[in-house]
Amino acid sequence: MLRFILLCSTSIVLFSSEITLEDLSSKPSGRVKNFMIWQFLRQDITPQEADKAYAMVEGNVYKVKKQYLKKSKNKEILEKKKCRNERDLLSIKDEECFNMALSPYKTLHLDEETRSKVLEKVQNTAKKDQIKIQAESYDEKSYAKYSPNTILSMFISTTSKHRRKNLDLKLSKRFVQRIFSNEASNWRKFAIVKIIVNDDNLVNLQKSILHVNPNTVDAKTNFLLGINQLRHGHNQRAVKHFKVSAKKSKLRIDKDKSYFWAYQATKKKSFLRKMFAHMDINIYSLYAHEVLKVEVDNYFYSTDIAQTSSDMDITDPFVWSDVMDDIKSASKKNIFDLIEKYNHQDMVSVHAVLIQKAYDYKIHGYILPYEEHLKNVDNDTKALVYALMRQESQLVPSALSRSFALGLMQIMPFVTDHLSKDIENPIQTYNDMFKPSYNIRYGLKHLNWLKKTFYHPLFVAYAYNGGIGFFRKHLKAKTFQEGKFEPFLSMELMSNRESREYGKRVLANYVMYKKILGEEVSIVTLLETLTDQKKTDRYRSKG
């Protein structure tokens, strides 16, 4: 979704009509209603009205809760917030409050006497061990008496500064295989490997995890372990991890990614051919098709759509929520009935989504609706806009994300507010952002701003999703420069998982839309270009 750092304060969009408690009560529970509640809580309301609105929230939505805390005088809620923020653990008398306040970050630097007193108050055995291990000497022998989960938790939950100074240990093969055994949780094993592989200050730990058994960790951990093996010159060991990762991966793109890296390690084209069986379209499979000179043919960009209008308004997010329920619950038996149900010109994006599902996502839609809003846009920008919309919203105008990104191009409300100050005929309410005419206009304005700094579609996608500040930080780490396995390492070792995977998908979409618009581009060349800063961004070329 679209985010960026503002250097000035933003103003709240002025609504032509306010949301009322009656409006909220009349709507079905779910994400769209939560969004309405969030808007209601931003209005000039009483604490009592805030309480009534918050009682209607479905689930634990941080963004709504944060807004609610600004308006509420609910003592219980405010007391819990105070508990979580309390740093003086010994001052807390209430057990429930103490448990909410307790965290490894707060206990890390306690002196021996204070830590002992804190331990007396801790009832949970696992939490006790997490505090005890912090007082141990920084060596393998001291940690031997603890469980693998406790050891991993200690490595994960500390600060990067503390980890680099004290925990970059040379661990024995036996110790490593114990803490990465099946006894330890998969999420902890993945979390520590991710930390180690992404931090070049942890050289001893990077060498230590070269001994992890591929069969005791999951697909994504194996993938990172394979990358670690490559970086330390062990190509054949890396291939073993990539093969296991491919076998264990559930997503087709993750299988293709593993085979792509096995190819990078060996240059055996047999690994590229394995991607064809998955019939996914992603940067790895596009790369394989180009290298092997095989045409991509499992896609469509138009459908035999009826030139009629539906009685459903797809620009209404409540309607899209109902349609999504239809799609999710569709079986193989009734999927074609749904395709017929939504066979209307104004439902073309839904129609395309259903066709892909009907064929088990082995054919892929790259449709081009909303052309009337892109008449004066050059083909390259048009391809990028469609690439973003396809990834952001599946080209559905009323899409709404968990963090309340809006519409086709998933523009965040605070970005919408900022853009509204400098755009002709701005929106009157956030609901206007579910109309293609407004959403595309706002998206283009922001996109044109990003393209002044970033010239490569992948870099634009990173900045569009994670923000310019985030991406500049990644570039400052001397990424996307000449070197072995570049630019691929820089792409895989991006810390922000959402932006990392988002960029890959947008780049694949961009290549396909360029092809459809008659300006075919080479994925191989696009990837090779990433290390040439003159062709990618103004930020680095200016130092």
C-alpha positions as CSV (number, residue, x, y, z in Angstrom):
1,M,0.0,0.0,0.0
2,L,1.0,3.6,-0.5
3,R,2.9,5.3,2.3
4,F,5.4,8.1,2.6
5,I,7.0,10.3,5.2
6,L,5.5,13.8,5.4
7,L,7.8,16.7,6.2
8,C,4.9,18.9,7.2
9,S,1.8,18.5,9.2
10,T,-1.3,17.1,7.5
11,S,-4.8,18.3,7.7
12,I,-7.8,16.1,8.1
13,V,-10.1,15.8,5.1
14,L,-13.3,17.9,5.7
15,F,-16.3,15.7,5.4
16,S,-19.5,17.0,3.8
17,S,-21.6,14.8,6.1
18,E,-20.6,13.2,9.4
19,I,-20.9,9.6,10.4
20,T,-23.4,8.9,13.2
21,L,-23.8,6.1,15.7
22,E,-27.0,5.3,13.9
23,D,-25.0,4.9,10.7
24,L,-22.7,2.5,12.4
25,S,-25.4,0.4,14.0
26,S,-27.0,-0.1,10.6
27,K,-23.9,-1.7,9.0
28,P,-22.7,-5.3,9.2
29,S,-19.6,-6.1,11.2
30,G,-16.3,-6.4,9.5
31,R,-13.4,-4.4,8.1
32,V,-15.5,-1.8,6.3
33,K,-17.5,-1.1,9.4
34,N,-14.2,-0.8,11.4
35,F,-13.1,1.8,8.9
36,M,-16.3,3.7,9.5
37,I,-15.8,3.5,13.3
38,W,-12.2,4.8,12.9
39,Q,-13.6,7.8,11.0
40,F,-16.3,8.3,13.6
41,L,-13.7,8.4,16.4
42,R,-11.8,11.2,14.5
43,Q,-14.9,13.4,14.7
44,D,-15.9,15.8,17.5
45,I,-17.6,13.2,19.8
46,T,-18.0,12.6,23.5
47,P,-16.2,9.9,25.4
48,Q,-19.5,8.1,25.8
49,E,-20.1,8.1,22.1
50,A,-16.6,6.8,21.6
51,D,-17.3,3.9,24.0
52,K,-20.5,3.0,22.1
53,A,-18.7,3.0,18.8
54,Y,-15.7,1.0,20.0
55,A,-18.0,-1.6,21.3
56,M,-19.0,-2.3,17.7
57,V,-15.5,-3.0,16.5
58,E,-14.8,-6.5,15.2
59,G,-11.5,-7.9,16.3
60,N,-8.5,-6.1,17.8
61,V,-7.7,-3.4,15.3
62,Y,-4.7,-1.4,16.5
63,K,-5.5,1.7,14.3
64,V,-9.0,1.9,15.7
65,K,-7.9,1.3,19.3
66,K,-5.2,4.0,19.0
67,Q,-7.8,6.5,17.9
68,Y,-10.3,5.3,20.6
69,L,-7.7,5.9,23.4
70,K,-7.5,9.5,22.3
71,K,-11.2,10.0,23.0
72,S,-12.1,7.5,25.7
73,K,-12.1,8.0,29.5
74,N,-12.7,4.3,30.1
75,K,-10.6,3.6,33.2
76,E,-10.1,-0.1,32.5
77,I,-8.7,0.6,29.0
78,L,-6.5,3.5,30.2
79,E,-5.2,1.4,33.1
80,K,-4.1,-1.4,30.8
81,K,-2.3,1.1,28.6
82,K,-0.5,2.5,31.7
83,C,0.5,-1.1,32.8
84,R,2.0,-1.9,29.4
85,N,4.1,1.3,29.5
86,E,5.3,0.9,33.1
87,R,9.1,0.3,33.3
88,D,9.5,0.0,37.1
89,L,8.4,-3.6,37.4
90,L,8.8,-3.8,41.2
91,S,6.4,-0.9,41.7
92,I,3.5,-2.9,40.2
93,K,1.3,-4.6,42.8
94,D,-1.4,-6.1,40.6
95,E,-0.4,-9.5,39.1
96,E,-2.3,-9.0,35.8
97,C,-0.7,-5.5,35.4
98,F,2.7,-6.9,36.2
99,N,2.3,-9.6,33.5
100,M,1.3,-7.0,30.9
101,A,4.3,-4.9,31.8
102,L,6.9,-7.7,31.8
103,S,9.1,-8.0,28.8
104,P,12.7,-9.1,28.0
105,Y,13.6,-5.5,27.0
106,K,12.8,-4.3,30.4
107,T,14.6,-7.0,32.3
108,L,17.8,-7.1,30.1
109,H,19.8,-4.6,32.0
110,L,18.6,-5.1,35.5
111,D,21.2,-5.7,38.2
112,E,21.3,-9.0,40.0
113,E,19.4,-8.0,43.0
114,T,16.5,-6.3,41.1
115,R,16.3,-9.3,38.7
116,S,16.0,-11.7,41.6
117,K,13.1,-9.7,43.1
118,V,11.4,-9.6,39.7
119,L,11.8,-13.3,39.3
120,E,10.0,-13.8,42.6
121,K,6.9,-12.2,41.1
122,V,7.0,-14.2,37.9
123,Q,4.7,-17.3,37.9
124,N,5.1,-18.6,34.4
125,T,8.1,-21.1,34.1
126,A,8.9,-20.1,30.5
127,K,9.1,-16.4,31.4
128,K,11.2,-17.2,34.4
129,D,13.7,-19.0,32.2
130,Q,13.7,-16.1,29.7
131,I,14.8,-13.7,32.6
132,K,17.2,-16.2,34.2
133,I,19.1,-16.7,30.9
134,Q,19.8,-13.0,30.6
135,A,22.0,-13.2,33.7
136,E,24.1,-16.0,32.4
137,S,27.7,-15.7,31.1
138,Y,27.8,-15.3,27.3
139,D,28.9,-18.8,26.4
140,E,27.6,-22.1,25.1
141,K,28.2,-23.9,28.4
142,S,26.1,-21.5,30.4
143,Y,23.1,-21.9,27.9
144,A,23.3,-25.7,27.8
145,K,20.8,-26.2,30.7
146,Y,18.1,-24.2,29.0
147,S,15.6,-25.4,26.4
148,P,16.0,-24.6,22.7
149,N,13.0,-22.3,22.8
150,T,14.4,-20.3,25.7
151,I,17.8,-19.9,24.1
152,L,16.3,-18.8,20.8
153,S,14.0,-16.4,22.6
154,M,16.9,-14.8,24.3
155,F,18.8,-14.3,21.1
156,I,15.7,-12.9,19.4
157,S,14.2,-10.6,22.0
158,T,17.4,-8.7,22.9
159,T,18.5,-5.5,21.2
160,S,20.7,-5.5,18.1
161,K,23.4,-3.6,20.0
162,H,23.5,-6.1,22.8
163,R,23.4,-9.0,20.4
164,R,26.3,-7.7,18.4
165,K,28.4,-6.9,21.5
166,N,27.7,-10.1,23.5
167,L,26.0,-12.8,21.5
168,D,28.0,-13.2,18.3
169,L,29.4,-16.5,19.5
170,K,31.2,-19.4,17.8
171,L,28.7,-22.2,18.5
172,S,29.6,-25.9,18.1
173,K,27.8,-28.0,15.5
174,R,26.2,-30.1,18.3
175,F,24.9,-27.1,20.1
176,V,23.5,-25.6,16.8
177,Q,21.7,-28.8,15.9
178,R,20.2,-29.0,19.3
179,I,18.7,-25.5,19.3
180,F,17.5,-26.0,15.7
181,S,16.0,-29.4,16.5
182,N,12.3,-30.2,16.1
183,E,11.9,-29.4,19.8
184,A,12.2,-25.7,19.0
185,S,9.3,-23.7,17.4
186,N,9.5,-22.9,13.7
187,W,8.8,-19.2,14.1
188,R,11.7,-18.8,16.6
189,K,14.1,-20.7,14.3
190,F,13.1,-18.5,11.3
191,A,13.3,-15.3,13.4
192,I,16.8,-15.9,14.6
193,V,18.1,-17.0,11.2
194,K,16.5,-13.9,9.6
195,I,18.3,-11.7,12.2
196,I,21.6,-13.4,11.7
197,V,21.6,-13.6,7.9
198,N,20.6,-9.9,7.7
199,D,23.3,-8.6,10.1
200,D,26.8,-8.7,8.8
201,N,28.1,-7.8,12.3
202,L,27.2,-11.4,13.4
203,V,29.9,-13.2,11.4
204,N,30.4,-15.9,14.0
205,L,26.7,-16.7,14.2
206,Q,26.5,-16.7,10.4
207,K,29.3,-19.4,10.4
208,S,27.6,-21.3,13.2
209,I,24.3,-21.7,11.4
210,L,26.1,-23.3,8.5
211,H,25.6,-26.5,10.5
212,V,21.8,-26.4,10.6
213,N,20.1,-29.6,9.4
214,P,17.8,-28.7,6.4
215,N,15.2,-31.3,7.6
216,T,14.6,-29.7,11.0
217,V,13.5,-26.3,9.7
218,D,10.7,-25.0,7.5
219,A,10.7,-23.7,3.9
220,K,11.4,-20.1,4.6
221,T,14.2,-20.8,7.1
222,N,15.8,-23.2,4.6
223,F,15.7,-20.5,2.0
224,L,17.6,-18.0,4.2
225,L,20.1,-20.8,5.3
226,G,20.7,-21.4,1.6
227,I,21.5,-17.7,1.1
228,N,23.8,-17.8,4.1
229,Q,25.6,-20.9,2.6
230,L,26.1,-19.0,-0.7
231,R,27.5,-16.0,1.0
232,H,30.1,-18.1,2.7
233,G,31.1,-20.0,-0.5
234,H,29.3,-23.3,0.1
235,N,27.3,-23.6,-3.1
236,Q,26.4,-27.3,-2.9
237,R,25.3,-27.0,0.7
238,A,23.1,-24.0,-0.4
239,V,21.5,-26.1,-3.1
240,K,20.4,-28.7,-0.5
241,H,18.6,-26.0,1.4
242,F,17.0,-24.6,-1.7
243,K,15.8,-28.0,-2.7
244,V,14.2,-28.6,0.7
245,S,12.7,-25.1,0.6
246,A,11.1,-25.8,-2.8
247,K,9.7,-29.1,-1.6
248,K,8.2,-27.6,1.6
249,S,7.0,-24.3,0.2
250,K,3.3,-23.9,-0.3
251,L,3.3,-20.8,-2.5
252,R,4.3,-21.2,-6.1
253,I,6.4,-18.1,-6.1
254,D,8.4,-19.5,-3.1
255,K,9.0,-22.7,-5.0
256,D,10.1,-20.8,-8.0
257,K,12.4,-18.5,-5.9
258,S,14.1,-21.6,-4.4
259,Y,14.7,-23.1,-7.9
260,F,15.9,-19.7,-9.2
261,W,18.6,-19.6,-6.4
262,A,19.6,-23.2,-7.0
263,Y,20.2,-22.1,-10.6
264,Q,22.3,-19.1,-9.4
265,A,24.4,-21.5,-7.3
266,T,24.9,-24.1,-10.1
267,K,24.0,-22.5,-13.4
268,K,22.1,-25.7,-14.2
269,K,19.2,-24.8,-16.5
270,S,17.3,-27.8,-15.2
271,F,16.4,-25.8,-12.2
272,L,14.8,-23.1,-14.4
273,R,12.7,-25.7,-16.2
274,K,11.2,-26.9,-12.9
275,M,9.4,-23.5,-12.7
276,F,7.3,-24.2,-15.8
277,A,5.3,-26.9,-13.9
278,H,4.0,-24.3,-11.4
279,M,2.5,-22.1,-14.1
280,D,2.9,-19.0,-12.0
281,I,3.9,-15.7,-13.4
282,N,6.5,-14.0,-11.2
283,I,10.0,-12.4,-11.7
284,Y,11.6,-15.9,-11.3
285,S,9.5,-17.7,-13.9
286,L,9.7,-14.7,-16.3
287,Y,13.5,-14.9,-15.9
288,A,13.4,-18.6,-16.7
289,H,11.2,-18.2,-19.7
290,E,13.5,-15.5,-21.1
291,V,16.7,-17.4,-20.5
292,L,15.3,-20.6,-22.0
293,K,13.6,-18.6,-24.8
294,V,10.1,-20.0,-24.0
295,E,7.1,-17.8,-24.6
296,V,4.8,-17.0,-21.7
297,D,1.3,-17.9,-22.8
298,N,-0.8,-18.6,-19.7
299,Y,-2.4,-15.1,-19.4
300,F,-5.3,-13.1,-20.7
301,Y,-5.9,-9.3,-20.9
302,S,-9.5,-9.2,-22.0
303,T,-12.6,-11.3,-21.3
304,D,-15.8,-12.0,-23.2
305,I,-17.7,-9.6,-20.9
306,A,-21.4,-8.7,-21.4
307,Q,-22.0,-5.1,-22.2
308,T,-24.5,-4.8,-19.4
309,S,-24.5,-3.1,-16.0
310,S,-24.8,-5.0,-12.7
311,D,-27.4,-4.0,-10.1
312,M,-24.5,-4.1,-7.6
313,D,-22.3,-1.0,-7.0
314,I,-18.7,-2.3,-7.0
315,T,-17.5,1.1,-5.7
316,D,-19.2,0.4,-2.4
317,P,-16.8,-1.4,-0.1
318,F,-19.7,-3.2,1.7
319,V,-20.7,-4.7,-1.7
320,W,-17.1,-5.8,-2.4
321,S,-17.0,-7.4,1.0
322,D,-20.1,-9.5,0.1
323,V,-18.5,-10.4,-3.3
324,M,-15.3,-11.5,-1.6
325,D,-17.4,-13.8,0.6
326,D,-18.9,-15.2,-2.6
327,I,-15.5,-15.8,-4.1
328,K,-13.9,-17.3,-1.0
329,S,-16.8,-19.8,-0.5
330,A,-17.0,-20.7,-4.2
331,S,-16.5,-24.4,-4.9
332,K,-15.3,-26.0,-8.2
333,K,-19.0,-26.9,-8.9
334,N,-20.4,-23.3,-8.7
335,I,-17.4,-21.2,-9.7
336,F,-18.7,-20.9,-13.3
337,D,-22.1,-19.9,-12.1
338,L,-20.4,-17.0,-10.3
339,I,-18.5,-16.1,-13.4
340,E,-21.9,-15.8,-15.2
341,K,-23.4,-13.9,-12.2
342,Y,-20.7,-11.3,-12.4
343,N,-20.6,-11.1,-16.2
344,H,-21.2,-7.4,-16.5
345,Q,-19.0,-4.6,-17.9
346,D,-18.8,-2.8,-14.5
347,M,-17.8,-6.1,-12.8
348,V,-14.9,-6.9,-15.2
349,S,-12.3,-6.9,-12.3
350,V,-14.4,-9.4,-10.3
351,H,-15.0,-11.5,-13.5
352,A,-11.2,-11.7,-14.0
353,V,-10.6,-12.7,-10.4
354,L,-13.1,-15.5,-10.8
355,I,-11.7,-16.8,-14.1
356,Q,-8.2,-17.1,-12.5
357,K,-9.7,-19.0,-9.5
358,A,-11.7,-21.3,-11.8
359,Y,-8.5,-22.4,-13.5
360,D,-6.6,-22.8,-10.2
361,Y,-4.5,-19.7,-10.9
362,K,-2.7,-21.4,-13.7
363,I,-3.8,-18.7,-16.1
364,H,-3.4,-15.1,-15.0
365,G,-5.4,-12.0,-15.8
366,Y,-3.8,-8.7,-16.8
367,I,-6.9,-6.7,-17.8
368,L,-6.9,-3.0,-18.6
369,P,-10.1,-1.3,-17.3
370,Y,-10.3,2.4,-16.4
371,E,-8.6,3.4,-19.7
372,E,-10.8,6.6,-19.7
373,H,-8.8,7.8,-16.6
374,L,-5.4,7.1,-18.2
375,K,-5.9,8.7,-21.6
376,N,-3.1,11.3,-21.4
377,V,-0.6,8.9,-19.7
378,D,2.4,7.5,-21.5
379,N,2.5,3.7,-21.9
380,D,5.4,3.2,-19.4
381,T,3.5,5.0,-16.6
382,K,0.3,3.3,-17.6
383,A,2.0,-0.1,-17.3
384,L,3.3,0.9,-13.9
385,V,-0.1,2.1,-12.7
386,Y,-1.8,-1.1,-13.8
387,A,1.1,-3.1,-12.2
388,L,0.5,-1.4,-8.9
389,M,-3.3,-1.6,-9.1
390,R,-3.2,-5.3,-9.9
391,Q,-1.1,-6.0,-6.9
392,E,-2.8,-3.5,-4.6
393,S,-6.5,-4.2,-5.2
394,Q,-6.9,-6.8,-8.0
395,L,-8.2,-3.7,-9.9
396,V,-11.3,-3.7,-7.7
397,P,-12.2,0.0,-6.9
398,S,-13.6,-0.5,-3.4
399,A,-10.8,-2.5,-2.0
400,L,-10.0,-1.7,1.6
401,S,-6.9,-3.0,3.4
402,R,-6.5,-3.9,7.1
403,S,-4.7,-0.6,7.7
404,F,-7.5,1.2,5.7
405,A,-5.6,1.9,2.5
406,L,-8.2,3.0,0.0
407,G,-9.3,1.8,-3.4
408,L,-7.6,0.8,-6.6
409,M,-4.1,2.2,-5.7
410,Q,-4.5,1.6,-1.9
411,I,-3.7,5.1,-0.8
412,M,-3.5,5.6,2.9
413,P,-5.9,8.2,4.5
414,F,-3.1,10.4,5.8
415,V,-1.5,10.4,2.3
416,T,-4.9,11.2,0.9
417,D,-5.2,14.2,3.3
418,H,-1.8,15.5,2.2
419,L,-2.5,15.2,-1.5
420,S,-5.9,16.8,-1.1
421,K,-4.1,20.1,-0.2
422,D,-2.5,20.3,-3.6
423,I,-4.9,18.7,-6.0
424,E,-7.6,20.3,-8.1
425,N,-11.2,19.4,-7.1
426,P,-10.2,17.2,-4.1
427,I,-12.4,14.6,-2.5
428,Q,-15.1,15.5,0.0
429,T,-15.1,12.2,1.9
430,Y,-12.8,9.2,2.0
431,N,-15.6,7.2,0.2
432,D,-14.7,9.3,-2.9
433,M,-11.4,7.3,-3.0
434,F,-13.4,4.2,-4.0
435,K,-14.2,5.9,-7.2
436,P,-11.7,5.2,-10.0
437,S,-11.6,8.8,-11.2
438,Y,-10.4,10.2,-7.9
439,N,-8.2,7.2,-6.8
440,I,-6.2,7.1,-10.1
441,R,-5.8,10.9,-10.1
442,Y,-4.4,10.9,-6.5
443,G,-2.2,7.8,-7.3
444,L,-0.8,9.4,-10.4
445,K,0.1,12.6,-8.5
446,H,2.1,10.7,-5.9
447,L,3.6,8.3,-8.5
448,N,4.9,11.3,-10.5
449,W,6.5,12.6,-7.4
450,L,8.3,9.3,-6.7
451,K,9.5,9.0,-10.3
452,K,11.5,12.2,-9.9
453,T,13.8,10.3,-7.5
454,F,13.5,6.7,-8.7
455,Y,13.7,5.7,-12.4
456,H,13.4,1.9,-12.1
457,P,9.9,0.3,-11.6
458,L,11.2,-1.9,-8.8
459,F,12.6,1.0,-6.8
460,V,9.3,3.0,-7.4
461,A,7.4,0.0,-6.1
462,Y,9.6,-0.3,-3.0
463,A,9.1,3.4,-2.2
464,Y,5.4,3.3,-3.0
465,N,4.9,0.5,-0.5
466,G,7.4,1.1,2.3
467,G,8.0,4.9,1.9
468,I,11.0,6.8,0.6
469,G,12.6,6.9,4.1
470,F,12.5,3.1,4.4
471,F,14.0,2.5,1.0
472,R,16.7,5.1,1.4
473,K,17.8,3.3,4.5
474,H,18.0,0.1,2.5
475,L,20.2,1.8,-0.1
476,K,22.4,3.3,2.6
477,A,23.4,-0.2,3.6
478,K,25.3,-0.3,0.3
479,T,22.8,-2.6,-1.4
480,F,22.2,-2.9,-5.2
481,Q,25.9,-2.5,-6.0
482,E,28.2,-4.7,-8.2
483,G,29.0,-8.0,-6.5
484,K,28.5,-11.8,-6.6
485,F,24.8,-12.7,-6.7
486,E,23.8,-9.1,-7.1
487,P,21.2,-7.5,-7.4
488,F,19.4,-10.6,-6.2
489,L,20.9,-10.7,-2.7
490,S,19.9,-7.1,-2.2
491,M,16.3,-8.0,-3.2
492,E,16.1,-11.0,-0.9
493,L,17.8,-9.4,2.1
494,M,15.4,-6.4,2.4
495,S,14.3,-6.3,6.0
496,N,10.7,-5.2,5.3
497,R,9.1,-8.5,4.1
498,E,6.0,-6.8,2.8
499,S,7.9,-4.3,0.6
500,R,10.4,-7.0,-0.5
501,E,7.7,-9.3,-1.9
502,Y,5.5,-6.5,-3.0
503,G,8.3,-5.1,-5.2
504,K,8.8,-8.5,-6.9
505,R,5.1,-8.9,-7.8
506,V,4.8,-5.3,-9.1
507,L,7.9,-5.8,-11.3
508,A,6.4,-9.0,-12.8
509,N,3.1,-7.2,-13.4
510,Y,5.0,-4.3,-15.0
511,V,6.8,-6.6,-17.4
512,M,3.5,-8.3,-18.4
513,Y,1.7,-5.0,-18.9
514,K,4.5,-3.6,-21.0
515,K,4.2,-6.7,-23.2
516,I,0.4,-6.2,-23.5
517,L,0.8,-2.5,-24.3
518,G,3.2,-3.4,-27.1
519,E,6.4,-2.3,-25.5
520,E,7.9,-5.6,-24.4
521,V,10.8,-5.4,-22.0
522,S,13.5,-7.8,-20.8
523,I,13.2,-9.0,-17.2
524,V,16.9,-10.0,-17.4
525,T,17.9,-6.5,-18.4
526,L,15.7,-4.9,-15.8
527,L,17.3,-6.9,-13.1
528,E,20.8,-6.3,-14.4
529,T,20.1,-2.5,-14.5
530,L,19.5,-2.5,-10.7
531,T,23.2,-2.1,-9.9
532,D,23.6,0.9,-12.3
533,Q,22.6,3.8,-10.1
534,K,22.5,6.2,-13.0
535,K,19.6,4.2,-14.4
536,T,17.8,3.5,-11.1
537,D,17.7,6.6,-8.8
538,R,18.7,10.2,-8.3
539,Y,19.3,9.5,-4.6
540,R,22.5,7.5,-5.0
541,S,23.8,9.3,-8.1
542,K,23.9,12.5,-6.1
543,G,25.6,10.7,-3.2
